[in-house]
Amino acid sequence: HQQVQMSAAHINDLMENWASHPNAANPPFANHADLYATIDATEIGHVPWESFNVSYNGEWNPGDETPWKNKELTVYFRDPREILQIQLANPNFEFEMDLAPKRVF
């Protein structure tokens, strides 16, 4: 298990590297757009997309030109509780989930 946030360019690089490996199967997605389209097309019980905006409101030091501190960013999400309820009610997931507790560091 690994968590990663990857830019569109890095997703494209990953798919190109995967496709170029002589012993690998075809990559699961053609590029980042294909991956995003697949995610958006996944039916999850009509849970709507929601969003909120965030921005840095801490102290600024003179000369600090950190780009993200000067931007308002939009976070998009679907309600995780609703998603989980749909997954738990879906018989396709019956033998696919490990319900044992785990600790993530």
Order of alpha helices (4+ residues) and beta strands (2+ residues): alpha-alpha-beta-beta-alpha
